[in-house]
Amino acid sequence: MEASLERAIRRIDAHVKNTMRSRAMPGLAVALTDSDRTLWVGAYGRADTSLKMPVRNDTLFQIGSISKSFASMVILQMQEAGLLSIDDPVSKHLPWLKIKSKHGPVTLKHLMSHTGGLMLGTDFTMSGYSEALVLNQTPVGVRLGTHFHYSNSGYKVLGVLIEELLGVENSRALEERILRPLGMNASTASITNDLRGRMATGYAPLYDDRPAPNNCPLAPANWVESFTADGSICSTAPDMAKYVRLLLNRGVCPTGRILSEQSFSAMLEKVVHPDEDPPTDWYSLGLSVKESDGHTVLAHSGGMLGFTSYMAADLDGGFGVVALMNAAVESYRPEDVAQFAMNVCRRSSERKRLPDVPRLEDPAIVENAREYAGTYSSDGSELKLVAKGKRLSILRDGSMFALERLEKDYFYARAEEFKLFPVRFGRKGGKVVELFHGGDWYRKAPYRGQVRFRTPRTWESYVGHYRTYNSWFSNFRIVLRKGQLTMIRAGGTEEPLTPLSGGWFRMGADKRSPERIRFDHLHRGRTMRAAMPGAEWWRTSAP
């Protein structure tokens, strides 16, 4: 067993080093555990690149939304003690919170499973109370318990409820009820300035207003204090291995049972299937439940300002992994490291041949480059896409710009004029027929659709770049394209805006989306402010 474990660790170590090198990640900590003990901890790279401080086993990372499962455990403990029922309406315990719903009251279980129809939340303050109060202004329009819409605001409400019923701060409740009994003595349930000397420096892309390609330059991320239940736990890889063991042992730790068998089973209930996930993946109460080759795997990811994380526990295989990274870049995924480690552990335990260290995808290699090739036109302007083997480039005004894939049909062009937006392709019947770049729209010969659109005159006044000092959601751009107002976030994600009553627009293509935005303060033909419930952004002169 020890020999096979050593081979497995060597294979995981090789993959991590390969990933760190090819992606230029700053730092990463990984831990493997079975149901009895920590099997291995690996520390890689720098906790602080400028000081050349290495990641160590005791380096603190912010684990982000993995914290939600801790909060769910405390709520279930409170149910065991008779202080509440997860089927209680939120208003029973927080009567000042009056969430308007056409489909009955929003319950604690709805919040725990992200099925309450609540907005994601804007993190415009670091107070759970202020974000909770905003929910009084955002009516719920979906049938409760049926639609998954991730909501940090919902978990902030749960943290407020913990404080109201237990009479202690949410962070203290998490520490006393989960962290300390587990022996997670290096961990804390709040992000405070006093921790900065112990914590890795978090890194984010140098530019916050554009897509981040592979190996983009990084800068220290903004620092904020945080105490809310949706994601304020800071931990180390060895400490997180203890938490994974708690999951593997179904709520039991060396000091006794933290969660009853009944409550632990409730955490595994397959409440809702997130639309974007495979049909084998579900969300329960603060955890994702994945079915893989007859194994039940509990998992969750986390993202903070400058940090990303991933945790998984194979209940049937009896092992788990955690990966913590001090960078928040879309192409840097600790989930990939963790899932490879899980695959290696499973095959090792089944005495099967270990998987090879995967060759990391080169974003400049485009297997289907010929699908995108051709000439695209737009009102007298023209772009030519050139495919040479598995390489794709834009030819414009005699200059050639290479494209790198960000995701399916999304590319990054390393050229000054294309830097602010990804190059995105649209399909019809499976064939590529159009190209989008910000507010620009180009068509190629197979396109047979509408080319002229009528829109309300006021919509032109909304187009522009809006900013705020909110580090979580600092800026976005509004474009008018193909008769559709669209929000383009800094990373390139697009959300169509659909007009509603009262000047509001729904954000996103899904009619069930609770996200809302409106524009006002008209000045010289342009709106100066974009507002979402509880937060606002103001027009900037930057392009």
Backbone torsions as a table, in degrees:
resi	resn	phi	psi	omega
1	MET	NA	-43.2	-179.0
2	GLU	-64.2	-38.5	179.6
3	ALA	-65.5	-42.8	179.5
4	SER	-67.1	-34.8	177.6
5	LEU	-65.3	-42.4	179.0
6	GLU	-61.7	-41.0	177.5
7	ARG	-63.3	-41.2	179.4
8	ALA	-63.0	-43.4	-179.0
9	ILE	-65.3	-39.8	178.2
10	ARG	-61.7	-39.4	-179.9
11	ARG	-66.9	-42.7	178.6
12	ILE	-65.4	-43.3	179.7
13	ASP	-59.2	-41.1	179.3
14	ALA	-64.4	-39.6	179.2
15	HIS	-66.8	-42.4	179.8
16	VAL	-61.9	-46.9	-178.6
17	LYS	-63.1	-39.8	178.1
18	ASN	-63.3	-42.8	179.4
19	THR	-65.4	-45.6	-180.0
20	MET	-59.5	-42.3	-176.8
21	ARG	-69.4	-46.4	-174.3
22	SER	-74.6	-27.7	-178.8
23	ARG	-100.2	-4.0	-179.5
24	ALA	54.2	43.0	178.0
25	MET	-70.0	147.5	177.2
26	PRO	-72.4	-59.2	-176.4
27	GLY	-150.4	155.3	-177.3
28	LEU	-154.6	140.6	173.7
29	ALA	-127.4	135.0	-176.9
30	VAL	-130.1	141.2	175.6
31	ALA	-136.8	137.9	173.4
32	LEU	-111.8	144.0	178.0
33	THR	-146.9	151.9	164.9
34	ASP	-106.1	-165.5	-175.8
35	SER	-75.5	-9.4	-176.6
36	ASP	-108.1	-37.7	-171.1
37	ARG	-156.9	163.2	173.2
38	THR	-74.4	126.5	-176.6
39	LEU	-88.3	-33.1	-175.1
40	TRP	-168.5	143.2	171.7
41	VAL	-128.5	129.7	177.5
42	GLY	-119.4	132.8	179.3
43	ALA	-120.3	128.0	-172.1
44	TYR	-133.3	146.6	170.9
45	GLY	72.9	-155.0	-171.9
46	ARG	-111.6	133.9	169.6
47	ALA	-76.0	-28.4	174.7
48	ASP	-144.4	116.3	-173.9
49	THR	-73.7	-34.4	-177.9
50	SER	-71.3	-35.9	178.6
51	LEU	-88.9	-3.8	-177.1
52	LYS	54.8	38.2	179.7
53	MET	-87.3	121.2	-176.1
54	PRO	-75.1	153.1	168.9
55	VAL	-68.8	132.8	177.6
56	ARG	-122.3	173.2	179.7
57	ASN	-63.6	-25.0	-178.9
58	ASP	-98.9	11.5	178.2
59	THR	-71.3	130.6	179.2
60	LEU	-84.1	139.0	173.4
61	PHE	-127.1	151.4	171.2
62	GLN	-83.8	125.4	-173.9
63	ILE	-94.7	-4.3	174.1
64	GLY	60.7	-132.6	-169.2
65	SER	-72.8	-7.0	169.3
66	ILE	-58.0	-25.8	178.5
67	SER	-58.2	-25.6	-176.5
68	LYS	-60.2	-35.2	179.3
69	SER	-68.1	-31.7	175.4
70	PHE	-63.6	-45.9	179.5
71	ALA	-62.6	-40.6	178.2
72	SER	-61.3	-38.6	178.4
73	MET	-61.7	-42.6	179.8
74	VAL	-64.4	-40.9	177.0
75	ILE	-60.1	-42.0	179.7
76	LEU	-68.7	-35.2	173.6
77	GLN	-61.2	-41.3	179.6
78	MET	-66.2	-33.9	174.8
79	GLN	-65.9	-41.6	177.1
80	GLU	-59.2	-34.6	-178.6
81	ALA	-82.8	-0.6	178.4
82	GLY	80.6	13.6	-178.8
83	LEU	-81.6	-19.0	-178.3
84	LEU	-167.5	172.4	168.5
85	SER	-125.3	141.4	-179.2
86	ILE	-68.2	-11.9	175.1
87	ASP	-90.2	1.6	176.6
88	ASP	-67.6	142.0	168.5
89	PRO	-61.3	142.7	178.3
90	VAL	-57.2	-37.2	-176.4
91	SER	-65.6	-18.8	177.8
92	LYS	-63.8	-34.4	-177.3
93	HIS	-104.8	-21.5	177.4
94	LEU	-128.0	75.2	-173.7
95	PRO	-62.0	-20.3	177.5
96	TRP	-77.0	-11.1	178.6
97	LEU	-98.9	106.2	-173.5
98	LYS	-116.5	78.9	179.8
99	ILE	-73.9	122.7	-177.0
100	LYS	-81.8	120.8	-179.5
101	SER	-136.8	136.2	177.5
102	LYS	-83.2	-5.5	-172.0
103	HIS	-123.1	38.8	178.7
104	GLY	91.7	174.6	-175.2
105	PRO	-75.2	147.2	173.5
106	VAL	-77.5	127.6	-176.7
107	THR	-103.1	171.1	176.6
108	LEU	-62.6	-38.1	179.6
109	LYS	-63.1	-37.1	176.4
110	HIS	-60.7	-41.7	178.9
111	LEU	-66.2	-42.8	-176.5
112	MET	-66.3	-27.9	-176.3
113	SER	-107.1	6.0	-178.8
114	HIS	58.9	37.4	179.1
115	THR	-118.2	22.1	-180.0
116	GLY	-92.0	3.6	179.6
117	GLY	68.2	25.6	-176.8
118	LEU	-94.0	155.3	177.4
119	MET	-65.7	157.5	177.5
120	LEU	-57.9	-43.1	-174.7
121	GLY	107.3	148.1	-175.3
122	THR	-109.3	-6.4	-178.9
123	ASP	51.7	39.4	-178.8
124	PHE	-71.7	-19.4	169.3
125	THR	-134.3	173.2	176.3
126	MET	-100.3	18.9	-179.4
127	SER	-102.0	126.8	175.1
128	GLY	-64.7	-34.6	-178.7
129	TYR	-65.0	-44.9	-177.2
130	SER	-66.1	-40.5	179.0
131	GLU	-69.3	-32.1	177.1
132	ALA	-66.2	-41.7	-177.7
133	LEU	-64.0	-29.3	178.2
134	VAL	-61.6	-27.8	-178.8
135	LEU	-65.2	-19.0	173.9
136	ASN	-66.7	-17.8	-177.2
137	GLN	-101.1	0.7	-172.5
138	THR	-123.9	92.5	-178.3
139	PRO	-61.3	146.1	177.3
140	VAL	-92.1	127.7	-175.9
141	GLY	-114.7	4.4	-178.4
142	VAL	-110.0	161.2	175.7
143	ARG	-70.3	122.6	-172.3
144	LEU	-65.9	145.1	175.5
145	GLY	83.4	1.9	-174.3
146	THR	-116.5	-23.8	-173.3
147	HIS	-121.9	128.5	179.4
148	PHE	-85.6	119.6	171.6
149	HIS	-139.0	109.7	-172.2
150	TYR	-58.6	131.4	-175.7
151	SER	-138.1	105.0	170.6
152	ASN	-64.4	-34.3	179.3
153	SER	-58.6	-40.2	179.3
154	GLY	-59.8	-41.0	179.0
155	TYR	-74.7	-28.7	172.5
156	LYS	-62.6	-39.1	176.3
157	VAL	-61.1	-42.1	178.9
158	LEU	-61.1	-38.3	177.2
159	GLY	-64.6	-40.2	176.4
160	VAL	-62.5	-42.4	179.6
161	LEU	-62.6	-41.9	176.5
162	ILE	-57.0	-45.0	-179.4
163	GLU	-65.2	-42.0	-177.8
164	GLU	-64.3	-42.5	-174.2
165	LEU	-84.2	-32.1	-178.2
166	LEU	-94.5	-17.1	177.5
167	GLY	74.9	17.2	176.0
168	VAL	-133.2	162.9	178.5
169	GLU	-62.3	146.9	179.1
170	ASN	-53.3	-44.9	-178.0
171	SER	-62.2	-38.8	179.0
172	ARG	-67.3	-39.1	178.5
173	ALA	-61.8	-43.9	179.0
174	LEU	-63.3	-40.8	-179.4
175	GLU	-67.6	-45.1	-176.5
176	GLU	-72.3	-31.6	-173.5
177	ARG	-96.7	-22.3	-176.9
178	ILE	-124.6	-59.1	-171.2
179	LEU	-62.6	-51.5	-175.8
180	ARG	-68.7	-44.6	176.2
181	PRO	-58.1	-31.2	179.0
182	LEU	-80.7	-7.9	-175.8
183	GLY	76.1	22.6	176.9
184	MET	-83.3	65.4	-169.6
185	ASN	-77.6	-15.7	176.2
186	ALA	-85.9	-7.9	-172.6
187	SER	-98.3	159.2	176.7
188	THR	-141.8	154.7	-177.4
189	ALA	-101.6	18.6	176.0
190	SER	-146.5	152.2	178.9
191	ILE	-104.4	108.7	-177.5
192	THR	-122.4	160.3	179.3
193	ASN	-60.0	-29.6	-179.4
194	ASP	-64.5	-17.2	-178.0
195	LEU	-85.6	-11.0	-169.7
196	ARG	-59.2	-32.6	179.9
197	GLY	-70.7	-23.8	-178.7
198	ARG	-96.7	-17.4	-170.6
199	MET	-96.8	146.6	172.5
200	ALA	-59.5	149.8	172.6
201	THR	-77.2	126.9	178.2
202	GLY	-83.6	143.3	-177.4
203	TYR	-122.9	146.4	179.3
204	ALA	-135.7	164.6	176.8
205	PRO	-54.8	142.7	-179.1
206	LEU	-57.2	-38.2	179.5
207	TYR	-104.9	127.9	-175.3
208	ASP	-98.0	6.6	-172.2
209	ASP	-121.0	22.3	-175.4
210	ARG	-158.8	166.0	177.7
211	PRO	-61.6	150.2	-180.0
212	ALA	-108.9	107.2	179.3
213	PRO	-75.1	174.0	177.2
214	ASN	-59.9	139.3	179.8
215	ASN	59.6	33.5	176.8
216	CYS	-69.0	153.6	176.6
217	PRO	-64.8	143.0	-177.7
218	LEU	-114.9	159.8	175.4
219	ALA	-144.0	155.0	176.8
220	PRO	-55.8	132.0	179.7
221	ALA	-73.3	158.0	175.8
222	ASN	-61.0	147.6	-179.1
223	TRP	-105.3	133.1	173.9
224	VAL	-137.2	147.5	170.2
225	GLU	-81.8	150.7	-178.2
226	SER	-154.2	141.4	-176.4
227	PHE	-135.1	9.3	-170.5
228	THR	-90.7	162.3	-170.8
229	ALA	-78.8	-8.5	-177.7
230	ASP	-81.3	-13.1	179.3
231	GLY	167.5	63.5	-176.9
232	SER	-123.6	12.0	-179.3
233	ILE	-82.2	137.3	173.8
234	CYS	-116.2	134.5	-173.8
235	SER	-151.5	173.9	175.9
236	THR	-112.1	165.1	178.7
237	ALA	-62.1	-45.3	177.6
238	PRO	-61.6	-38.7	178.3
239	ASP	-66.0	-41.3	-179.6
240	MET	-66.8	-28.1	174.6
241	ALA	-62.0	-33.6	177.2
242	LYS	-65.9	-38.1	178.4
243	TYR	-68.4	-41.0	177.1
244	VAL	-60.3	-38.5	177.7
245	ARG	-63.6	-34.5	176.4
246	LEU	-60.5	-40.1	177.6
247	LEU	-68.1	-42.5	-179.7
248	LEU	-63.1	-29.7	-179.6
249	ASN	-99.2	17.0	171.9
250	ARG	54.1	46.6	174.0
251	GLY	95.7	4.2	-179.5
252	VAL	-108.1	135.6	175.8
253	CYS	-128.3	174.5	-177.0
254	PRO	-56.5	-26.4	-179.6
255	THR	-89.7	-1.0	179.5
256	GLY	131.2	-165.5	-178.2
257	ARG	-89.1	123.3	177.5
258	ILE	-88.2	-33.3	-177.7
259	LEU	-135.6	135.1	-179.8
260	SER	-64.9	159.7	177.7
261	GLU	-59.1	-38.7	179.3
262	GLN	-64.1	-42.6	180.0
263	SER	-68.8	-38.7	178.7
264	PHE	-64.2	-39.4	177.1
265	SER	-62.1	-35.0	177.5
266	ALA	-64.0	-34.5	179.0
267	MET	-67.3	-21.2	-179.2
268	LEU	-94.3	-4.2	-178.4
269	GLU	-61.1	130.8	179.8
270	LYS	-81.4	89.3	-172.5
271	VAL	-76.1	-47.1	-171.3
272	VAL	-151.0	149.7	177.9
273	HIS	-102.0	112.0	177.2
274	PRO	-61.1	134.0	-172.5
275	ASP	-57.2	-37.5	-172.4
276	GLU	-85.6	-7.2	-175.9
277	ASP	-92.4	161.6	175.3
278	PRO	-59.8	156.0	-177.9
279	PRO	-64.9	-11.8	177.6
280	THR	-87.6	-2.9	-177.4
281	ASP	-106.3	138.6	-180.0
282	TRP	-135.0	165.6	171.1
283	TYR	-117.3	136.5	-179.4
284	SER	-110.8	-119.5	-179.4
285	LEU	-113.8	81.4	179.9
286	GLY	88.9	4.5	180.0
287	LEU	-140.6	149.1	167.9
288	SER	-87.8	139.6	178.3
289	VAL	-116.3	115.9	-176.4
290	LYS	-116.0	134.8	175.0
291	GLU	-102.3	122.5	-176.3
292	SER	-140.5	112.3	177.8
293	ASP	51.7	42.6	178.5
294	GLY	81.4	2.6	179.0
295	HIS	-105.7	142.1	172.6
296	THR	-97.1	122.3	-178.1
297	VAL	-118.5	124.8	174.0
298	LEU	-93.8	136.2	-174.9
299	ALA	-151.4	163.1	170.4
300	HIS	-166.0	147.4	175.0
301	SER	-106.3	169.1	178.0
302	GLY	-148.0	145.1	177.2
303	GLY	-140.7	131.7	176.8
304	MET	-132.4	-177.6	176.4
305	LEU	-70.1	99.3	179.0
306	GLY	90.8	6.6	-178.9
307	PHE	-139.1	144.7	169.6
308	THR	-137.9	155.1	-174.6
309	SER	-153.5	163.3	176.1
310	TYR	-154.7	141.5	-180.0
311	MET	-135.9	140.9	176.5
312	ALA	-146.7	143.3	178.9
313	ALA	-134.9	116.6	178.1
314	ASP	-87.6	103.1	-174.7
315	LEU	-66.9	-32.1	-178.7
316	ASP	-85.6	-34.6	177.0
317	GLY	-77.8	-23.5	177.8
318	GLY	78.3	28.3	178.2
319	PHE	-145.7	162.6	-178.8
320	GLY	-153.7	170.6	-176.2
321	VAL	-146.9	151.7	171.8
322	VAL	-136.3	141.1	176.8
323	ALA	-131.6	126.6	-176.7
324	LEU	-122.9	131.1	-176.2
325	MET	-132.7	142.2	179.6
326	ASN	-98.9	53.1	173.7
327	ALA	-153.6	145.1	175.9
328	ALA	-123.2	86.1	178.9
329	VAL	-132.8	133.4	-172.3
330	GLU	-57.8	-33.0	-177.8
331	SER	-84.0	-5.0	177.9
332	TYR	-102.5	107.2	-171.7
333	ARG	-121.1	102.9	174.1
334	PRO	-59.8	-21.7	177.1
335	GLU	-59.4	-37.0	-179.9
336	ASP	-65.0	-41.9	177.4
337	VAL	-63.3	-46.0	-177.2
338	ALA	-64.8	-41.7	-178.2
339	GLN	-69.4	-35.6	174.3
340	PHE	-63.8	-42.5	178.5
341	ALA	-61.5	-40.2	177.9
342	MET	-63.7	-41.4	179.4
343	ASN	-63.9	-42.5	178.1
344	VAL	-62.6	-45.4	-179.3
345	CYS	-62.7	-42.3	-178.9
346	ARG	-64.5	-46.5	-178.5
347	ARG	-67.2	-34.4	176.9
348	SER	-65.4	-43.9	-179.7
349	SER	-66.8	-28.5	178.9
350	GLU	-90.7	6.2	179.0
351	ARG	56.3	40.6	176.9
352	LYS	-106.4	165.1	179.6
353	ARG	-61.3	131.9	-179.1
354	LEU	-69.8	144.8	177.8
355	PRO	-66.0	147.0	176.2
356	ASP	-68.6	153.0	173.2
357	VAL	-63.9	119.4	-174.6
358	PRO	-68.3	144.6	171.5
359	ARG	-77.0	125.7	-177.4
360	LEU	-72.6	138.9	-176.0
361	GLU	-65.0	130.7	174.0
362	ASP	-85.3	115.0	-176.7
363	PRO	-62.5	-18.1	179.3
364	ALA	-81.2	-12.3	177.3
365	ILE	-88.8	118.0	-178.6
366	VAL	-118.6	99.7	-174.6
367	GLU	-57.3	-37.3	-177.3
368	ASN	-105.6	39.0	-175.3
369	ALA	-55.0	-36.0	-176.3
370	ARG	-64.8	-24.3	179.0
371	GLU	-62.7	-28.7	-175.2
372	TYR	-95.5	-14.1	-174.8
373	ALA	-64.9	148.1	177.8
374	GLY	141.4	178.9	179.9
375	THR	-103.2	128.2	-178.9
376	TYR	-114.3	132.8	-175.8
377	SER	-120.8	153.5	178.1
378	SER	-156.2	98.4	174.0
379	ASP	47.9	54.0	176.5
380	GLY	92.3	-17.7	177.5
381	SER	-95.0	155.9	-174.3
382	GLU	-145.5	141.2	173.0
383	LEU	-126.9	138.3	176.2
384	LYS	-116.3	125.2	177.4
385	LEU	-98.5	125.4	-174.4
386	VAL	-115.4	127.2	176.4
387	ALA	-107.3	122.1	174.4
388	LYS	-123.4	102.8	-174.2
389	GLY	64.2	-121.5	179.2
390	LYS	-105.1	24.8	177.6
391	ARG	-114.1	142.9	-179.1
392	LEU	-126.5	134.3	-178.2
393	SER	-139.5	157.7	171.4
394	ILE	-100.2	129.1	173.9
395	LEU	-106.6	117.5	-178.9
396	ARG	-144.3	126.7	178.0
397	ASP	52.6	38.5	176.1
398	GLY	82.9	-3.0	179.7
399	SER	-107.8	144.2	-178.9
400	MET	-111.1	128.5	-179.5
401	PHE	-121.1	121.5	-178.8
402	ALA	-72.6	145.0	176.8
403	LEU	-106.8	143.9	175.2
404	GLU	-122.7	134.3	-177.2
405	ARG	-73.0	130.7	171.2
406	LEU	-94.0	-45.6	174.0
407	GLU	-162.3	-174.7	-176.1
408	LYS	-54.7	122.3	176.9
409	ASP	65.6	9.1	175.1
410	TYR	-116.3	132.6	-177.8
411	PHE	-137.3	157.6	175.5
412	TYR	-112.0	130.4	177.7
413	ALA	-105.2	122.4	-179.9
414	ARG	-82.5	73.7	180.0
415	ALA	-149.8	144.6	-175.1
416	GLU	-55.9	-43.9	-174.6
417	GLU	-74.1	-11.4	-179.0
418	PHE	-112.2	7.3	-167.3
419	LYS	-69.3	-25.9	-171.3
420	LEU	-84.3	-18.4	-176.5
421	PHE	-139.1	152.5	170.5
422	PRO	-72.3	160.8	170.0
423	VAL	-93.2	117.5	-175.8
424	ARG	-117.5	140.0	-180.0
425	PHE	-109.0	144.2	176.1
426	GLY	-110.6	149.6	-177.0
427	ARG	-121.2	155.9	172.4
428	LYS	-139.1	120.0	-176.5
429	GLY	61.4	29.5	179.5
430	GLY	87.0	-12.5	-178.8
431	LYS	-97.8	140.5	178.4
432	VAL	-72.3	123.2	-176.4
433	VAL	-128.8	-9.4	-177.5
434	GLU	-151.2	162.3	-177.6
435	LEU	-136.0	137.2	179.3
436	PHE	-122.7	139.8	171.6
437	HIS	-144.7	103.3	-174.5
438	GLY	61.0	-124.8	178.9
439	GLY	-88.6	0.5	-178.5
440	ASP	-88.9	142.8	-178.5
441	TRP	-134.6	124.8	-179.4
442	TYR	-121.9	145.1	178.2
443	ARG	-121.9	150.7	170.9
444	LYS	-118.2	172.3	-165.5
445	ALA	-46.2	-41.2	-178.1
446	PRO	-66.0	-15.0	-176.8
447	TYR	-66.9	129.2	-177.8
448	ARG	-127.7	13.4	-174.2
449	GLY	-89.9	-170.0	-179.9
450	GLN	-65.8	142.9	178.8
451	VAL	-122.8	-13.2	177.1
452	ARG	-118.9	137.3	-175.0
453	PHE	-135.9	145.6	174.8
454	ARG	-105.3	130.3	179.1
455	THR	-134.1	157.0	175.7
456	PRO	-56.6	139.1	-176.9
457	ARG	-59.2	-32.2	-177.1
458	THR	-66.0	-22.8	-175.8
459	TRP	-62.5	-32.3	178.6
460	GLU	-60.0	-31.0	-177.2
461	SER	-71.8	-16.3	-178.4
462	TYR	-84.6	-20.8	-173.9
463	VAL	-63.9	132.6	178.8
464	GLY	155.6	-172.7	-175.9
465	HIS	-110.5	126.7	-176.2
466	TYR	-120.8	142.3	-176.4
467	ARG	-136.4	161.3	172.3
468	THR	-151.0	174.7	176.4
469	TYR	-89.8	3.5	177.6
470	ASN	-67.1	114.5	-175.8
471	SER	-67.6	-24.7	-178.3
472	TRP	-74.5	-35.0	-174.5
473	PHE	-143.9	73.6	-165.6
474	SER	-76.9	-31.7	-175.3
475	ASN	-162.3	160.4	174.9
476	PHE	-158.5	167.4	178.2
477	ARG	-123.1	145.5	174.9
478	ILE	-110.2	127.9	177.7
479	VAL	-123.9	157.8	175.0
480	LEU	-118.4	114.1	-170.7
481	ARG	-146.3	129.6	-178.5
482	LYS	55.8	38.0	179.5
483	GLY	71.5	15.2	-175.3
484	GLN	-127.3	125.8	169.6
485	LEU	-73.1	134.6	-177.5
486	THR	-137.7	134.4	171.3
487	MET	-90.0	131.1	174.5
488	ILE	-116.1	114.9	179.5
489	ARG	-76.4	169.2	-174.0
490	ALA	-56.9	-39.8	-178.6
491	GLY	-76.4	-7.2	178.5
492	GLY	107.5	-7.1	178.1
493	THR	-63.0	133.4	-178.5
494	GLU	-109.4	138.7	176.9
495	GLU	-131.3	113.5	176.9
496	PRO	-65.5	146.6	179.1
497	LEU	-108.8	126.8	-178.9
498	THR	-112.7	125.4	-177.1
499	PRO	-65.3	137.4	175.2
500	LEU	-122.5	-172.2	178.9
501	SER	-77.1	159.7	174.7
502	GLY	71.6	17.9	179.3
503	GLY	84.9	0.7	-178.7
504	TRP	-85.5	155.3	172.2
505	PHE	-123.9	141.8	171.2
506	ARG	-82.3	134.7	177.6
507	MET	-94.7	127.6	177.7
508	GLY	104.1	154.7	-177.0
509	ALA	-76.8	-25.2	-177.9
510	ASP	-73.7	124.0	-178.7
511	LYS	-63.9	-17.4	-179.3
512	ARG	-86.7	-4.3	-176.5
513	SER	-61.6	131.7	176.9
514	PRO	-89.0	-1.3	-175.2
515	GLU	-74.8	135.1	-175.3
516	ARG	-133.2	150.3	175.7
517	ILE	-149.2	151.2	174.9
518	ARG	-145.1	164.4	-175.8
519	PHE	-128.2	139.4	179.7
520	ASP	-155.4	-166.6	-175.5
521	HIS	58.0	63.8	-179.7
522	LEU	-70.9	129.1	180.0
523	HIS	-145.3	118.5	179.5
524	ARG	52.9	43.7	174.5
525	GLY	81.4	7.9	179.5
526	ARG	-135.3	138.0	174.4
527	THR	-74.9	140.3	-177.1
528	MET	-94.9	-23.5	-173.5
529	ARG	-126.6	141.0	168.4
530	ALA	-118.0	128.9	-174.8
531	ALA	-126.0	136.7	167.1
532	MET	-113.9	162.3	-178.5
533	PRO	-53.2	115.1	176.4
534	GLY	89.3	-5.4	-176.3
535	ALA	-146.7	158.3	-179.2
536	GLU	-145.0	150.6	177.0
537	TRP	-126.6	148.7	-177.1
538	TRP	-121.9	145.0	-177.8
539	ARG	-58.3	138.5	176.6
540	THR	-117.3	154.0	179.8
541	SER	-79.2	-10.5	178.1
542	ALA	-66.4	142.9	-177.7
543	PRO	-65.0	NA	NA
